[in-house]
Every structure is written in C-alpha cells, then in structure tokens.
C-alpha cells in the first residue's frame, strides 16, 4: 500500500509531518492493506490565513484492487481532527464495501 500526501499552500507539509501521517494511515488501514493499492490524503485550509470553524479539510481516497476508488471527506477545526475523522469514515466505508463482497 502506497500512501501519498498532498497539501495546499496553507498547510505546511514538513517531512516530519508527512512521516507521522503516513505511519498513522498505514497503521489505521493495516487490516485492509491486502485490498488497497494506494491511499491519497489531501489536506487543505479552506479559509486560507483566516481562522474559522471547520475550515480544515481532509479528503482520503483509497484505491482498491479490482474495485472503484473509495473517497471520504471530513472538515474540522484542526488538521488532526480532520484526518482522524476521515480515517474513521474510510474504515467504516471499507468495512461495508468489503463485507458486502464477502457475503456474495
């Protein structure tokens, strides 16, 4: 499973931040690793330099072997909360999708 991190110009994407985020995504999605070829995490600050409620956005797309990609989005007050929420949404979506396939 390859993890790709994209940030807009308003979110610093230091090497330390990227390494931590890649490790988090790999750990959280490890039970699906045999079914996922690539995960793309896109982070943005929708209000730019202005502060605001729920202005940090995390979109995660998981590309599955032999299936259409699954994408989820979460907005929150901080990047960490947006990432955590998006990962939880993605795990729920993958559990449902892969569970349905197992049932058939």
C-alpha positions in Angstrom: 0.0 0.0 0.0 1.4 3.3 -1.1 0.4 6.5 0.8 0.6 9.8 -1.0 0.2 13.1 0.9 -1.0 16.3 -0.8 -1.3 19.7 1.0 -2.4 23.1 -0.2 -0.1 26.2 0.2 -1.7 27.0 3.6 -0.8 23.7 5.4 2.9 23.0 6.0 3.8 19.6 4.8 7.2 19.1 6.6 9.0 15.8 6.3 8.2 15.1 10.0 4.5 15.8 9.5 4.4 13.6 6.3 6.2 10.7 8.0 3.8 10.8 11.0 0.8 11.0 8.8 1.9 8.1 6.5 2.6 6.0 9.6 -0.8 6.8 11.0 -2.6 5.9 7.8 -0.7 2.7 7.4 -1.4 1.6 11.0 -5.1 2.5 10.9 -5.7 0.8 7.5 -3.4 -2.2 8.0 -6.2 -4.7 8.1 -7.2 -3.6 4.6 -3.6 -3.5 3.2 -4.1 -6.6 1.0 -7.0 -4.9 -0.7 -5.6 -1.3 -1.1 -3.0 -0.4 -3.6 -2.8 3.3 -2.9 -4.1 5.9 -0.4 -4.1 9.6 -1.3 -4.5 12.0 1.5 -5.3 15.6 0.5 -5.3 18.4 3.2 -6.5 21.9 2.7 -7.3 25.0 4.7 -10.5 26.4 3.1 -10.3 29.8 4.7 -6.6 30.4 3.9 -5.0 32.6 6.5 -8.3 33.5 8.2 -9.4 31.3 11.1 -12.8 29.7 11.1 -14.9 26.9 12.3 -14.4 23.6 10.4 -12.1 25.2 7.9 -9.5 22.3 7.8 -10.5 19.7 5.2 -9.1 16.1 4.8 -10.0 14.1 1.8 -8.8 10.5 1.6 -9.1 8.3 -1.4 -8.3 4.6 -1.2 -7.8 2.7 -4.4 -8.9 -0.9 -4.1 -7.7 -3.9 -6.1 -10.3 -4.6 -8.8 -12.8 -2.1 -7.5 -13.6 1.6 -7.9 -11.8 4.0 -5.6 -13.5 5.0 -2.3 -13.2 8.6 -1.2 -14.3 10.3 2.0 -14.1 13.9 3.3 -14.0 15.4 6.8 -14.0 19.0 7.9 -12.8 20.0 11.4 -11.3 22.8 13.4 -7.8 21.3 13.2 -5.9 19.2 10.7 -5.5 16.4 13.2 -9.3 16.2 13.9 -10.0 16.3 10.2 -7.5 13.4 9.5 -8.8 11.3 12.4 -12.4 11.8 11.3 -11.6 11.0 7.6 -9.7 7.8 8.6 -12.7 6.7 10.7 -15.1 7.3 7.8 -12.9 5.5 5.4 -12.5 2.4 7.7 -16.3 2.3 8.0 -16.8 2.6 4.3 -14.2 -0.1 3.5 -15.7 -2.4 6.1 -19.1 -2.1 4.5 -17.9 -2.5 0.9 -15.6 -5.4 1.6 -18.2 -7.0 3.9 -20.7 -7.0 1.1 -18.3 -8.6 -1.3 -17.5 -11.3 1.2 -21.3 -12.0 1.6 -21.7 -12.6 -2.1 
